[in-house]
Structure formats: C-alpha cells, structure tokens
Amino acid sequence: YDFVLCHGVLHHLINLEHVLDQINRSLKPDGLFLAYEYVGETRWQFSDERLDFLRKSFPSASFSQRPPWKIRGFESVRSGDLLGLIQHQFGDRCERSVSYGGVYFPFVICAGLEHDALLPEVVRLDEKVAKEGTLPPCYHMGLYRKSGRPAAKARPWSDAELESRLSPPTPLS
C-alpha cells in the first residue's frame, strides 16, 4: 500500500507487535503509515505521578481514578506499550510527530464535569507540558515511512492473562 492510516484503532489490540509488523510489511518501499492513537496508561489507570501533578496544578478540583473493572473489553488494553512499539518498528523512519494530552485527557477522565470551567487552563497546561516533556503524552500522531526494522518480539499471553486484561475482576464488597 502507498498509505496506511490507524486512527484510534491500535490501542484496542492485544497483538500489537504482529499488527505493526504487518502494517510495515504491507507498505510499498516508500509507503507511509499515519498513526493517531491513545498512548497513555493502559486501561486509563493513570500513574500516581500524573495524578499528583493534576492535584497540585488544580487544587480546587477533585480527581478519582476509574476502577479497571469499569473499563471494559479492549479499551486501551495495551495503550501503555503502544508508543514504544511504534517507535521500535518505525522510529528511524519518522517524518513528523506530535504527542500531547498528558494533562487534558486524564483531567477529563478523572475530574467530574463540574470542573469544566477549568478547561481553558487545562488546555494551556497541556500545551506547556507537551512542549517541555514534563509528563508522558496520552495521544500521539506520527507519520512514518516503511522501515527495514524487524518486528518486536511478540509478548506471549496466557488465557488467564487475556481474561484479566479484558475483564478485570470486580472486588467483592
């Protein structure tokens, strides 16, 4: 193919190593791959570092992490691995890239709608953080050319591991 686009697809997949290798193999010698993906924490389980940053930056807002059992199915099932795997497969052939959302997305997910008045400041801080690299991004858009790199070694998954990834257990109350 001359061009392959993945817009919000890859972060729903388990077998990323295989899929990225197949995308690369399917490209013509000068073919392009455009990825626009959520690359933040897997299952939206934001790091303590990120949540502490949000709490310090927006002390008037309250933040609560969504429990992993409320994020069902394939939603961001391996998103935390995605950017590294894209860079492994295509990194030496990156034409353009931008990463952002390290503040905005977790704010929207973890703070209630009652904090919408803070969104202009959230967006400004997100732009600053993306420029400085203060926090890891939650979104990445990259344009890559076909690469000669080999595929990343696929991660083996047991049935139990897959089941726990796709349907984390709900604690008994």
HELIX and SHEET records of a PDB file:
HELIX    1   1 LEU A   10  HIS A   12  5                                   3    
HELIX    2   2 LEU A   16  SER A   26  1                                  11    
HELIX    3   3 THR A   42  TRP A   44  5                                   3    
HELIX    4   4 ASP A   48  SER A   57  1                                  10    
HELIX    5   5 PRO A   68  LYS A   70  5                                   3    
HELIX    6   6 SER A   79  PHE A   90  1                                  12    
HELIX    7   7 GLY A   91  ARG A   93  5                                   3    
HELIX    8   8 TYR A  104  CYS A  110  1                                   7    
HELIX    9   9 LEU A  113  LEU A  118  5                                   6    
HELIX   10  10 LEU A  119  GLU A  132  1                                  14    
HELIX   11  11 ASP A  159  LEU A  166  1                                   8    
SHEET    1   A 4 PHE A   3  HIS A   7  0                                        
SHEET    2   A 4 LEU A  32  TYR A  38  1                                        
SHEET    3   A 4 TYR A 139  ARG A 145 -1                                        
SHEET    4   A 4 CYS A  94  TYR A 100 -1                                        
END                                                                             
